[in-house]
Amino acid sequence: MAVSRSRTAVYARRRKRRMAQHTHDLSDEQWAALAAEWQGCAYCGASDRPLQRDCVQPISRGGRYTLANVVPACGSCNASKSNDEVTSWLRRKQLDERAFLLRHREIGVALALRFPAPDAASD
């Protein structure tokens, strides 16, 4: 069988390899709690659209799907951010960088207490 050499297929294979290199441990329960805490898109605040899982630190830059690295994002923000660094993307879009970072931290601390890391539970 011939391997597709289209740009899309090449990028899909690269992403699949990157995804396989790391453990992604975001459970469905954690995702539901994240979405409930944010009450909409973490970036623009839209609550009338379906939300997608967006990695604050993109997978292409070493991020992974974990409670501390994922935020809910509307499709528009998720596609626009792509694999950009979140703070520079927020500035370019003229969104409130400080408000996002503070809210991300607050929610992260609250959910870390609710869902302790497996290593911390054994201490």
Residue, then its C-alpha position, 0 to 999 in steps of 0.5 A: m500500500a502506498v503512503s500518502r505524501s500530502r502535507t496533511a498526511v505528513y503532519a498527521r503522522r508527525r502528530k501521531r508520533r508526538m502523541a505516542q511519545h507522552t502519557h496523556d492523562l486527562s480523564d473525562e471527569q477532569w475535562a468535565a470539571l475544567a469545562a464547568e469551571w471555565q464556563g465557556c471558552a478560556y480565551c474569548g469567553a464564548s459560552d454558546r459554542p461547542l468547546q474543544r480541548d486546547c493545550v496551553q503548551p501545544i503538543s508540537r512544543g512538548g505539551r500534553y493532555t493533562l489537567a494543568n495544560v488543557v483549557p476549553a476553547c471554542g473552535s475559532c480560538n483553537a484553530s486561530k491559536s494553532n501551535d502558537e505560544v499562548t501569551s503571544w497569541l493572546r497579545r496578537k488577538q488583543l485578548d486579556e492576557r493577565a486575566f487568562l493567566l490568573r484564571h488559569r492559575e486559580i482553576g488549576v489550583a482548585l482542580a489540583l486539590r480536587f484531582p490530586a496527582p497519582d504521585a502526590a496521593s501516595d505520599 
